Amino acid sequence: MAEVGWWAPGQLDAWRGIGDPLADAAVEVLGRIDQQPHMESSLGWIERLTETAEVDRKDRKVLERFVRGVAELPPWLDWDAIERGRTFFVRYGLVHSTALLLGGLLESYSDTQIAHVLMRTGRLHKDTYRRVFETGAMVYDIMIPDGLRLDRRGYRTVLKVRLMHAGVRRLMLRSKSWDQSAFGVPIGQEDMAFTLLMFDIATLRGAQRLGLRISEQQRADHHHLWRYVGYLMGVDEALLPATPGEAESLHDAITKRQRHDSHNGRALTQGVVEALSGRAPFFLPYEGLSALCYRLLGPELGRHLGLQNSVPWHVLFQAGVPALRAVQRRAESSARVARSLERFAVIWGEWAIREGLGDEPARFPIPGVMR
């Protein structure tokens, strides 16, 4: 870890001024040309423009650089580890999804910079319910078998989200009200790295608080999966820790820097709990949902984000721990049980996304560029 050094005082400061050069340049080209996509996704639009004379040669090379750059595989990539991490996530999909959406997602709001950007863009406090399920849809696509392979569904979804973030960054940097000297680049590298850790470190912490037992191999495979997602998402490799232990160190370093004012974080957390109360996929009343989020985050962070614990609900959730562990023991000793859990998680995930998104699937358009 000595050669990385991001935990040392001041080492993370520089990353606040860096966005995603590859995606930012591509979106700048799209924002400058006088046309709109032909009923296609942002990624499909870029791919088409690289093969036509509709843009000049200089702009086409910028778009080609994005398409080629994201397709380059990092030397550390291990597809076997990716598959093991994917299988582990899907097998206990209900636990992991709950820990991510009600734990990891909310923990990202504890980062003052991230909460500030989200409040400014309004992406979460406007149609909060749908935004939560758009995140779920991205995760579902990632977890499809071989979903992260070149041009597969998960791969393409991650890149569309990356381009969407670049569009948000472009809009906010052009806004006269954005104070870059105070807040740095919106959705900068430090923000991106911390958000990725919510899918990795924070999700596993929440899953453990629900009672799931996680081996070192499972932890390493899960981390490797999300490390590659971060690579595709545009996180600089210097901020993609090689091991779960390094990821924990980076998480702690960013937390110490950015967990300050909780006003925006509390507002975003309140919005999510209110939006999901009594509705799919959890169907818990406000008090129960708040208590579940509190359990997933732990007392210190739960209080920081304004969540309320409840003794009756705590007792109920605690009673579920032995049942979860019994199911896990059966899955570990029976391939048939393990496959059944995976099938059930896929069915549940498809149902939940339909409930959350309705007839309009997640498109992840580039704001300010795609109408």
N, C-alpha and C positions, 0 to 999 in steps of 0.2 A: 504493500500500500504506500510505501514511502515515495515512490515515483509519481503517485497521483496528486497528493497534496491538497485536495479540495477542502479538507476539514480544517486546514490551517487558517488563522485569522486573515481576512482580506482576500483569500484565494477565490472565493465565489463572487466577489464584487464585479469582476470583469464580465462574467457571464450574464449579468443583468442588462448589459448593453448589446447583447447579441441575440438576434432572432433565429431565423432558419434561412440562411443565404440562398440555398438551392430552390426552395419553394417560394421564397419572397421574390426572387428574380422572375420565376415563371408566372406568378400571379401579377406582377407588375406588367409583364407583356400582355397578359389577357385583359388587364384593365385599360391598356392603351389602345388596343386594336378596336376597330369600329364594327364589331359583330357579336352575335350571341351564339351559344351552342345549339346544335340541331337536335333537340330532344335527346341529349346525351348527358352523361355525368361530367363533372369537371375534369376527371382523369381521361375519360373518353375524348373530350374536347381537345385536350392537350395532345393526345396521341394522334388524333386526326390532323391537327395543324402541323405536326412534325412531318407529315407525309404529303402535304399540299403546298402550293405556291400562294396560298391565301395570305401569308405573312411574309415579310421580307427575310432575307437569308440570316441576318444578324439575330432577329427575334426567334426565328426557327431554331437556331443553334442553342439559344437559351432554353427553349422548351425541350429540345433533344437532350440537353445536359441533365435536365430533371429526370426524364424517362430513363436514361441510361444510368444515372447516378443511383437511383433507388433500386435498380435491378442488380447492382453489384453486391455480391454476397460478402459479408465480413469474414475474415479468416478464422474467427473463433466459432462460427456457427456450427451447431451439432444438431442435425435433423432428428436423430434418435432422442436426444434430450427434449427437443421441442414436442415430439409426439408423446413422450412420457408425461411432460408437464401438461399437455392438452388433455390427455386421458385422465390424469389426476383431477384437474379442474372440473371436467365434465362429470366424472363419476360422482363427485360430491357437489354437483352443480347448484343445488338449492342452497347449500351452506355457503359456498363461495359467492354466489350471486347476491345473497342476502348480506354477506360481509362486505362486498364491494359497494353495492348501491346504498346501504344504510350505514356503512362504516367508512370505507375508503373514500367514497365520494364526499361525505361530510367532512372528513379530516382535511381534504384539500381546501375547504373553506377557512380552516384555521390559519392558512398562509395569507398574511395581510395583502400581499401583492396580487395573488390569484383572486381573492375575494373582491378586491378593488376593481379588477378588470371585469369580473363577472357582473358586478353591480352596474358598472358603466355601460356594458354592452346590452344588459337586460336579457341575456340569453337564458337565464334561469328563473328570474322572478317574473318573466313573461312566459306563460304556458309551461310552467315548471314540470307538470306531470309528463308532458311529451318529451321534454329535454332529458329527463331521467331515462326514459325508455329508448331514446336515441343512443345513449351510452350503452344500454343493454343490447341493442341491435348490433352495435359495433363488436361487442364482446362475443355475441352469438356467432357472428361471421368469422371471427378469429378462431373460434373453437370448432369450426367445421373441420373434419379430417383433411389434412394437407391444405388448410385454408390460407396459410401464410406462404405457400409456394407461389412462384412467379405467376401473375395474372389470375390467381384464384380469388375467390370472393373475399376472404378476409384480407388478403394483400391489397386488393383494390379499395376496400372500405377504409382501411387505415390510411391509405394515401389520399383519399377524398377528405378525410378528417384533417389530415395535415395541410392540405390546400385551403380548407375552410379556415383553419387557424391563421394561415398566412394572410387571408383576406381580412380577417378581423384585425390583425396587426397593421395592415396597410391602412385601413380605415381610421384606426385610432391614432396612428402616427400623423395622419393628415388633419386630425382634429385639433383646432386651436386650444381646446380645453385640456389636452393631454400634456401633463408636465413630465417630460422625459428626464429632466435633471433630477426630479424627485423619485420617479417610479421606474426609470429605465425603459427598456423596450417592452411593450405589452406582449404577453405570452413569450417571454424571453427564455433563454436556455435553462436558467435556474427554475423558472416556473414549470417548464416542460419536464425537467428531470424530477421535480417533486411530484407532479401529477402522475408520472409513470410509476413512482414508488407507491402511490395509493393503490394501483392495480396489483402490485407485487407485495411489498412488505405489509401495508395496512390491511390488505385483504386476508392474508394468512394470519395476522394477529387477531382479526375479528373471528375468523373461522375457529381458531383455537379457543377463543372466549365462548364460543357456542358449544365447544366440547370436542371438536375434531382433533385427532392426534396426527401430527405431521412429522415424518421422518426427515433426516438430513438429506437423503436422496430426493425425496419429494420436494423439499424446499429448494434444492439446487435446480431441479428440473423446472419448477414453476418460475423461478427467477430467470432461467435461461430463456424461457418462452417470452417473458415480458421484456427482457433485455433486447431481443430481436425486434419486438413490436416497437420499442423505443428507437431502435436504429431506423426502422422504416418511417417512424413518426418525425424524424429529423433531430432527435436528441444527439448532441455531439458525443462521439465515442469516449471523450474524456470524462463525461458525466454518465457513462453506462458501466457501473461497477461490474467487475468480473465475477464476484461471488456474493452470496446473500449477506455475509458479514460486512463486506465493503458497502453494500446497499444500505445496511442498517446505519453505518457510519455517516453516509451521505444524508440519509433521512434525518439523523440527529443534528447534523451540521446546519441543514437548511431550516429545520424547526427552530433552532436557537436564534437564527437570524430573522425569521419571518413571523413567528407566532407572537404578535403584539396585540394591537387593537382588535377587539372581537366584535365590534358593532356590525360590520358588513357580514362577517362570518355567522353571527347569530341570526341575522335577517335571512340569509340564504338557507341556513339550517331549518329555521322556522318554516320557511316557504316549502321546503321539501317534505317535512313531516306533515304539514297541513295538506299538501297536495296528495299525498299517498294515504292519508288516514281514511280507513273504511273502504278503500278501493283495492283493485287488483294491483299487484299479485299477492299482497300480504293480508288484506282485509282485517287489519287491526285498528281499533279505535285510537284516537290521538294519544291517550295515556299509555297504551300498550306499545305503540310505535315509538314514542319518545323513550320509553324504558328499554326497548330493544336497541335503539341507536346508542343509548347511554352504555349498555352492556358491551356493545361492539367496540366502542371507542375507549372505554375505561373511564373511571370517575373523574380524573383530572381534566381530560379533554372534553368529556361530556358536559361538565359544569362550565368550562370555558365557552362552549358553544350554546349554552343556555338550555340544555336538555334536562329533563326531570326524570329521576328514577322512581320506581313504584315497588313497594315491597311485595304486593300480591303478584305483580307481573314478574318480578325478579325470581320469586319462588317457582313460578310456572316455567320460566325459561331454564332455571337450574334443574328442574325435574326432567327436562328433555335431554340433558347431557348423557345419562346412562343409556337412554334409548338410542341416541346417535352413535355412541360408542359400540353398542351391541350390533347395530347395522354395519358399522365399519369393520368390526371383527368378522362378520359374515362375508362381507365383500372381499376381505383379504384372504379368506380361506376358500371361497367359491367363485370361480370365474363366471358361472351362470348368474349369481347374485350381482356381481360387479357389472356385467353387461345389462342386467335389468335396471340397475340404478342409472346407468348411462342413458339407456333408452328413455326412462322416465324423465330424466333431467332435460333431454332434448325436447320431448313433448311439452313439458312444463314451460321451457323457455320459449318455444314457438307460440304457445297460448298466451304467455305473459306479454310478449311483444305485440301480438295482435290486439290484445286488450289495451295496451298503452298507445299504439300508433294508429289503430283503426285501419281504414282503407288507404291511408297515405303513408307509405314506407319512408324510412329515413333516407334523405337524398344528400345531405351535407353539401349544399351549394356554397359557392364562394360569395360572401356578402360584399356588396359594392361592385360586383363584377357580373354575377349571373342574376338575371331577373326571374 
